[in-house]
Amino acid sequence: MKKKTKKDTGKTQISISLPEELVARVDEMAEKENRNRSNFISTTLTRLAESQTKG
């Protein structure tokens, strides 16, 4: 389900609900890697999708 597409970046904005504890853990991991939450989640999901495709 698409929400908004930014044609210049090729990215789509989505909205999800996560448990507060998970968001806190994601924020901690992102901070350790000097990244923001969105970038961390995007990169992590990309890696997961690539590993599933290869596996």
Residue, then its C-alpha position, 0 to 999 in steps of 0.5 A: m500500500k503506497k502512501k507518498t512517492k518522492k519521484d526525485t528520490g525513488k522512495t516511498q514514505i510509509s507509516i507503521s506501528l511498533p512497540e515502544e521497546l522496539v523503537a527504543r532499541v532501534d534508536e539505540m542501534a541507529e545512534k551507535e552507527n551514527r544514522n537516523r531511525s529511517n536510514f537504519i530501518s531501511t538499510t536493515l530491511t534491505r539487507l534482510a530482503e537481499s539475504q532472503t532472495k539469496g537464501 
